[in-house]
Amino acid sequence: MRRPFAEPEGKSCPHVEDPSGQSFAAVHVPGAAAPTLQIENLWMAITRWVLKSGGPFASFLHSYISNKPFVEKCTANCLWPVPAPYPKWLGKIPGGQGKVSLDEGSRQRAVNLSVLALSWLHMGCPKVCPPQLWSGKALSSKQRVVVDYLEGHYKDIQIGTVGPTEMGRSAARVEGLYDFLFSLHDEVEKLLPHSYLERAVRTSGPGVSKMKPGHRDLDAGEVVGHLPINVPSLAKQVEPSRLSLPQGRPEFDASGLLLEPHRTVFDDPISMARPPDPATDRPPRVRVHASKQQALGLLRNLDRGGRLRLAPKEKIRSSHLCGCFSLVKDSEKDRMILDARPPNELETPLQSWCKTLGSLQSLSQLELEEGFNMYFSGTDLRDYYYSFRVSKLRSFRNCFNLAFDSGPSPGV
């Protein structure tokens, strides 16, 4: 069913209310209209889709379902290949499906398909299933252990309905792609009377194509239209009311924890950067993505928490300023991103510590004494980057590309 673009009467997408004292226009929250999904519905249908798709794996599944019970002469029990543990969902056990919940039935279908896919890979991806493997074949005790382990993982990811709130920062991407696909569908509908699929094709005589519709040997390189929108971008305007800035002033000074040259780069990055060269430099064009009212609201929020500083003009590299934009964090809050690509181009990145983050070498040489344990935490330190206290010289490097005709308003 196609989703209508017009909103039903009386229903609309969530909007952000104007904060008191600030005249911001109500705007749609990106991601709020992302479709609600349920993974169980996908699991219920995916085997049927695979069987209709064609290809080696689909052919293997069809032959597996059609195989008759086979009397094996070998008494040795091999772990792989493993038959489908729930053959009732493959139509081989008449009346054996019974009544089960959506959670259980969908999970069993997903486990069936996963087990058969792994068995297919183990056997070298054959197009035809060997007769020794058939639907309804009993599992050995070792095979049952493997299936139970796999099914446990499926239980862990059964989280029920997934809507914009559960998607978090991914909701904006899902909504954008969803709208993009519908826009593409609309454009294709306009072209159908003259489209690639509707052209006349000879039905007899020499050289007739035997390809299915949509795969005919016609000229596929002819441009018949264009989509008037781009792939959706996740960047959005800065909305001060959606930024979760800490109330207190930044207090964490990381300078004392760093060694050279990292300490100098942290405290005074301009001193370690090359000077701008107007003859050769072509820095990216960046800006503060906000209306004037939004920009003033952003400055007020930063100033209120001691995160704003005025700088002398001679300390600023006017050709390499920073922009900023927001990314959706969830249905209520955004994350502000400093677009520092221009100053980054003048600096040599230090990667000695970053390269160790994805390496096991950092842990493989550690030895723990008896009675000691090592614990790791994956807890998200929310908005921690707003808590760093930086030097005056570093703040000059992060100057906004934000101009006002006459100074900012009172209160900044």
C-alpha positions as CSV (number, residue, x, y, z in Angstrom):
1,M,0.0,0.0,0.0
2,R,1.3,3.4,-0.9
3,R,1.6,6.0,1.7
4,P,-0.3,9.2,0.9
5,F,1.8,12.4,0.9
6,A,-1.0,14.5,2.2
7,E,-1.5,14.3,5.9
8,P,-4.9,13.1,7.1
9,E,-7.2,15.8,8.5
10,G,-6.6,16.3,12.2
11,K,-3.2,14.5,12.1
12,S,0.2,16.0,11.5
13,C,3.9,15.4,12.2
14,P,5.3,16.5,15.5
15,H,6.6,20.0,15.6
16,V,8.9,21.9,18.0
17,E,7.2,24.6,20.0
18,D,8.8,28.0,20.1
19,P,10.9,28.5,23.3
20,S,9.7,31.4,25.4
21,G,11.1,34.7,24.3
22,Q,12.4,33.3,21.0
23,S,10.4,33.6,17.8
24,F,11.3,30.4,16.0
25,A,9.0,29.0,13.3
26,A,7.6,25.6,14.1
27,V,9.4,23.0,12.1
28,H,9.0,19.3,11.4
29,V,11.4,17.2,13.4
30,P,13.3,15.0,10.9
31,G,12.7,11.4,11.6
32,A,9.3,11.9,13.3
33,A,7.5,10.5,10.2
34,A,9.7,7.5,9.8
35,P,7.6,4.4,9.2
36,T,7.0,2.0,12.1
37,L,8.5,-1.4,11.5
38,Q,8.2,-4.8,13.0
39,I,11.0,-7.3,12.5
40,E,8.6,-10.3,12.9
41,N,6.7,-9.2,9.7
42,L,10.0,-9.4,7.8
43,W,10.8,-12.8,9.2
44,M,7.3,-14.1,8.3
45,A,7.7,-13.2,4.7
46,I,11.4,-13.5,3.9
47,T,11.4,-17.2,3.0
48,R,8.6,-16.7,0.6
49,W,10.4,-13.8,-1.0
50,V,13.6,-15.9,-1.4
51,L,11.7,-18.7,-3.0
52,K,10.2,-16.3,-5.6
53,S,13.5,-14.6,-6.3
54,G,15.3,-17.2,-8.4
55,G,19.0,-17.8,-8.2
56,P,21.1,-20.7,-6.9
57,F,19.9,-20.4,-3.2
58,A,16.2,-20.3,-4.3
59,S,16.8,-23.4,-6.5
60,F,18.5,-25.1,-3.6
61,L,15.5,-24.4,-1.3
62,H,13.0,-25.6,-3.8
63,S,14.8,-28.9,-4.2
64,Y,15.3,-29.3,-0.5
65,I,11.5,-28.9,0.1
66,S,10.8,-31.4,-2.7
67,N,13.3,-34.1,-1.5
68,K,11.9,-37.3,-0.2
69,P,13.1,-39.1,2.9
70,F,16.4,-40.8,2.2
71,V,17.7,-44.0,3.9
72,E,21.3,-43.3,4.8
73,K,23.8,-46.2,4.9
74,C,26.4,-44.2,6.8
75,T,26.0,-44.3,10.6
76,A,28.4,-41.4,11.3
77,N,26.6,-38.2,12.4
78,C,28.1,-35.1,10.8
79,L,27.4,-31.7,12.2
80,W,26.8,-30.0,8.8
81,P,24.7,-29.7,6.8
82,V,21.8,-29.2,9.3
83,P,18.2,-29.6,8.2
84,A,15.5,-27.0,8.9
85,P,14.6,-27.5,12.6
86,Y,11.0,-26.4,12.1
87,P,9.8,-28.1,8.9
88,K,6.2,-27.4,9.6
89,W,6.7,-23.9,8.2
90,L,7.9,-25.3,4.9
91,G,4.6,-27.1,4.2
92,K,5.9,-30.6,4.8
93,I,3.9,-31.5,7.9
94,P,0.2,-31.4,7.0
95,G,-1.8,-29.8,9.9
96,G,1.4,-29.6,12.0
97,Q,1.7,-25.8,12.2
98,G,-0.7,-25.4,15.1
99,K,-1.3,-22.1,16.8
100,V,1.7,-20.2,17.9
101,S,2.4,-16.5,18.6
102,L,3.7,-14.1,16.0
103,D,7.0,-13.9,18.0
104,E,7.5,-17.6,18.0
105,G,6.3,-18.4,14.5
106,S,8.4,-15.6,12.9
107,R,11.5,-16.6,14.9
108,Q,11.2,-20.2,13.8
109,R,10.9,-19.2,10.2
110,A,14.0,-17.0,10.5
111,V,16.0,-19.8,12.2
112,N,14.9,-22.2,9.4
113,L,16.2,-19.9,6.7
114,S,19.5,-19.2,8.5
115,V,20.2,-22.9,9.1
116,L,19.5,-23.7,5.5
117,A,21.7,-20.8,4.3
118,L,24.6,-21.9,6.4
119,S,24.2,-25.5,5.2
120,W,24.1,-24.3,1.6
121,L,27.3,-22.3,2.1
122,H,28.9,-25.3,3.8
123,M,28.2,-27.5,0.8
124,G,29.6,-25.0,-1.6
125,C,26.5,-23.3,-2.8
126,P,24.9,-26.0,-4.9
127,K,21.9,-25.3,-7.1
128,V,20.3,-28.6,-6.2
129,C,20.0,-30.0,-2.6
130,P,21.6,-33.5,-2.3
131,P,19.1,-36.2,-1.5
132,Q,20.7,-36.8,2.0
133,L,19.1,-33.6,3.2
134,W,15.3,-33.3,3.2
135,S,12.6,-31.3,5.0
136,G,11.5,-33.2,8.1
137,K,14.8,-34.9,8.8
138,A,15.5,-35.3,12.5
139,L,18.4,-33.3,14.0
140,S,21.2,-34.9,16.0
141,S,21.9,-33.8,19.5
142,K,24.9,-31.8,18.3
143,Q,22.9,-30.1,15.6
144,R,20.2,-29.2,18.1
145,V,22.8,-27.5,20.3
146,V,23.8,-25.3,17.3
147,V,20.2,-24.5,16.5
148,D,19.4,-23.6,20.1
149,Y,22.4,-21.3,20.2
150,L,21.4,-19.6,17.0
151,E,17.8,-19.2,18.1
152,G,19.0,-17.6,21.3
153,H,20.5,-14.8,19.2
154,Y,17.2,-14.3,17.4
155,K,15.5,-13.9,20.7
156,D,17.9,-11.2,21.7
157,I,17.0,-9.0,18.7
158,Q,13.3,-9.5,18.9
159,I,12.5,-6.0,20.3
160,G,9.0,-5.7,19.0
161,T,7.8,-2.6,17.1
162,V,10.5,-0.2,16.0
163,G,9.3,3.4,15.5
164,P,11.0,6.8,15.3
165,T,11.7,6.9,19.0
166,E,13.5,3.5,19.0
167,M,15.4,4.4,15.8
168,G,17.0,7.4,17.5
169,R,19.4,9.2,15.2
170,S,18.7,6.7,12.4
171,A,15.0,7.9,12.2
172,A,15.9,10.9,10.0
173,R,17.8,8.7,7.6
174,V,15.0,6.2,7.4
175,E,12.4,8.9,6.8
176,G,14.5,10.6,4.1
177,L,15.1,7.3,2.2
178,Y,11.4,6.4,2.6
179,D,10.3,9.7,1.0
180,F,13.0,9.4,-1.6
181,L,11.7,6.0,-2.7
182,F,8.1,7.3,-2.9
183,S,9.2,10.3,-5.0
184,L,11.1,8.0,-7.3
185,H,7.9,5.8,-7.6
186,D,5.9,8.9,-8.5
187,E,8.3,9.9,-11.2
188,V,8.3,6.4,-12.7
189,E,4.5,6.4,-12.7
190,K,4.5,9.5,-14.9
191,L,6.7,7.8,-17.4
192,L,4.9,4.5,-17.6
193,P,3.0,5.2,-20.9
194,H,6.3,5.9,-22.6
195,S,8.6,3.9,-20.4
196,Y,11.2,1.2,-21.0
197,L,8.7,-1.5,-19.9
198,E,5.9,-0.3,-22.2
199,R,7.8,-0.2,-25.5
200,A,6.7,-2.5,-28.2
201,V,8.8,-5.6,-28.6
202,R,8.6,-8.1,-31.5
203,T,6.9,-11.3,-30.4
204,S,7.9,-13.5,-33.3
205,G,10.6,-13.9,-35.9
206,P,14.4,-14.2,-35.7
207,G,16.2,-12.4,-32.9
208,V,13.2,-12.3,-30.6
209,S,14.1,-11.7,-26.9
210,K,13.1,-14.4,-24.5
211,M,13.8,-12.2,-21.5
212,K,11.2,-11.5,-18.9
213,P,9.5,-8.0,-18.9
214,G,12.0,-5.6,-17.4
215,H,15.0,-7.5,-18.7
216,R,14.5,-7.1,-22.4
217,D,17.5,-6.4,-24.7
218,L,16.5,-2.8,-25.4
219,D,18.5,0.3,-25.2
220,A,18.7,0.8,-21.4
221,G,20.9,3.9,-21.7
222,E,18.3,6.4,-22.8
223,V,17.5,9.1,-20.3
224,V,13.7,9.3,-19.9
225,G,13.4,11.6,-16.9
226,H,15.0,12.8,-13.8
227,L,14.2,13.0,-10.1
228,P,14.0,16.6,-8.9
229,I,15.3,15.8,-5.4
230,N,18.7,14.6,-4.1
231,V,19.5,11.8,-1.8
232,P,18.3,13.0,1.6
233,S,20.9,14.7,3.8
234,L,21.0,14.2,7.6
235,A,22.3,17.7,8.3
236,K,19.6,20.2,9.5
237,Q,19.4,23.7,10.8
238,V,20.4,24.4,14.3
239,E,17.4,24.7,16.6
240,P,18.5,26.0,20.0
241,S,15.5,24.5,21.8
242,R,16.6,21.0,20.7
243,L,20.2,21.3,21.8
244,S,21.0,19.6,25.1
245,L,23.8,21.8,26.4
246,P,24.9,21.1,30.0
247,Q,23.9,23.8,32.5
248,G,27.3,24.3,34.1
249,R,30.5,25.7,32.7
250,P,33.0,23.3,31.1
251,E,35.4,22.1,33.8
252,F,37.4,19.2,32.3
253,D,40.9,20.2,31.2
254,A,42.5,17.4,29.2
255,S,45.7,19.3,28.7
256,G,47.5,17.8,31.7
257,L,46.8,14.2,30.5
258,L,48.5,14.7,27.1
259,L,52.1,14.4,26.0
260,E,53.8,16.4,23.3
261,P,53.1,17.2,20.6
262,H,49.4,16.4,21.4
263,R,49.4,18.9,24.3
264,T,50.5,21.8,22.1
265,V,48.0,20.8,19.4
266,F,45.2,20.7,22.0
267,D,46.1,24.0,23.6
268,D,47.3,26.1,20.6
269,P,46.4,24.3,17.3
270,I,47.0,27.4,15.2
271,S,50.7,27.5,16.2
272,M,51.2,24.0,14.8
273,A,49.2,24.6,11.6
274,R,50.6,26.0,8.4
275,P,49.7,29.6,7.5
276,P,46.8,30.1,5.0
277,D,48.0,30.6,1.4
278,P,45.4,32.7,-0.6
279,A,47.1,31.7,-3.8
280,T,46.5,28.0,-3.5
281,D,44.0,27.3,-0.7
282,R,40.5,26.5,-1.6
283,P,38.8,25.7,1.7
284,P,35.3,24.2,1.7
285,R,32.5,26.7,2.0
286,V,30.9,26.3,5.4
287,R,28.3,28.3,7.3
288,V,26.2,28.2,10.4
289,H,23.0,26.4,9.2
290,A,20.5,28.6,11.0
291,S,18.2,31.6,10.5
292,K,19.2,34.8,12.2
293,Q,16.9,34.1,15.2
294,Q,18.2,30.6,15.5
295,A,21.8,31.8,15.4
296,L,21.1,34.3,18.1
297,G,19.5,31.6,20.2
298,L,22.5,29.4,19.7
299,L,24.9,32.1,20.8
300,R,22.8,32.8,23.9
301,N,22.8,29.1,24.8
302,L,26.6,28.9,24.4
303,D,27.2,32.2,26.3
304,R,24.9,31.1,29.2
305,G,27.2,28.1,29.9
306,G,30.5,29.9,29.4
307,R,31.1,28.4,26.0
308,L,31.4,31.5,23.9
309,R,34.3,34.0,23.6
310,L,34.9,37.1,21.6
311,A,38.2,37.2,19.8
312,P,40.3,40.1,18.3
313,K,40.0,40.3,14.6
314,E,43.8,39.9,14.1
315,K,43.6,36.5,15.9
316,I,41.1,35.1,13.4
317,R,42.0,33.4,10.1
318,S,39.1,34.8,8.1
319,S,39.6,32.4,5.2
320,H,39.3,29.3,7.4
321,L,36.3,29.7,9.7
322,C,34.0,27.0,11.0
323,G,30.4,26.3,10.3
324,C,27.9,24.2,12.2
325,F,24.8,22.2,11.7
326,S,22.7,19.7,13.7
327,L,22.0,16.0,13.5
328,V,19.0,14.4,15.0
329,K,19.7,12.6,18.2
330,D,16.2,11.4,18.9
331,S,12.6,12.7,18.7
332,E,13.4,15.5,21.2
333,K,17.0,16.4,21.0
334,D,19.7,17.2,18.4
335,R,23.5,17.0,18.4
336,M,25.3,20.1,17.2
337,I,28.2,19.4,14.9
338,L,31.1,21.9,14.4
339,D,32.0,21.9,10.7
340,A,35.8,22.4,11.0
341,R,36.8,21.3,7.6
342,P,38.5,24.6,6.7
343,P,40.9,24.7,9.7
344,N,41.4,21.0,9.4
345,E,43.0,21.5,6.0
346,L,45.8,23.6,7.6
347,E,46.6,21.0,10.2
348,T,48.5,17.7,10.2
349,P,46.4,15.1,11.9
350,L,47.9,13.1,14.8
351,Q,46.9,9.5,14.5
352,S,49.2,7.7,16.8
353,W,46.5,7.2,19.5
354,C,43.6,6.8,17.1
355,K,45.2,3.9,15.3
356,T,45.4,1.9,18.5
357,L,41.6,2.1,19.1
358,G,40.8,-0.7,16.6
359,S,43.8,-2.9,17.4
360,L,43.9,-5.9,19.7
361,Q,47.6,-5.0,20.4
362,S,46.4,-2.6,23.1
363,L,45.1,-5.5,25.1
364,S,47.0,-8.6,24.0
365,Q,50.1,-7.7,26.0
366,L,48.3,-7.1,29.3
367,E,48.7,-9.6,32.1
368,L,46.4,-9.7,35.1
369,E,47.5,-10.9,38.4
370,E,45.5,-13.7,40.1
371,G,42.3,-12.3,41.6
372,F,42.1,-9.3,39.3
373,N,39.5,-8.7,36.6
374,M,39.3,-6.2,33.8
375,Y,36.0,-4.6,33.1
376,F,34.9,-2.6,30.1
377,S,32.1,-0.1,29.9
378,G,30.0,0.8,26.9
379,T,28.1,3.5,28.7
380,D,27.5,6.5,26.5
381,L,28.9,9.7,28.1
382,R,26.1,12.0,26.9
383,D,27.2,15.4,25.7
384,Y,30.7,14.9,27.2
385,Y,32.4,17.0,24.5
386,Y,30.6,20.1,25.9
387,S,32.5,19.6,29.2
388,F,36.0,20.1,27.8
389,R,37.6,23.4,29.0
390,V,39.7,24.7,26.1
391,S,42.3,27.5,26.0
392,K,41.7,30.9,24.6
393,L,44.1,30.2,21.7
394,R,42.1,27.0,20.8
395,S,38.8,28.9,20.8
396,F,40.3,31.3,18.2
397,R,40.7,28.3,15.9
398,N,37.0,27.4,16.2
399,C,35.6,30.7,15.2
400,F,32.1,30.6,13.6
401,N,31.6,31.9,10.0
402,L,28.6,34.0,11.3
403,A,28.3,37.6,10.5
404,F,25.8,40.2,11.8
405,D,25.1,43.5,10.1
406,S,25.1,45.3,13.4
407,G,26.3,43.4,16.5
408,P,24.3,40.6,18.1
409,S,21.3,41.4,20.1
410,P,21.4,42.3,23.9
411,G,21.9,39.3,26.1
412,V,24.9,37.9,24.0
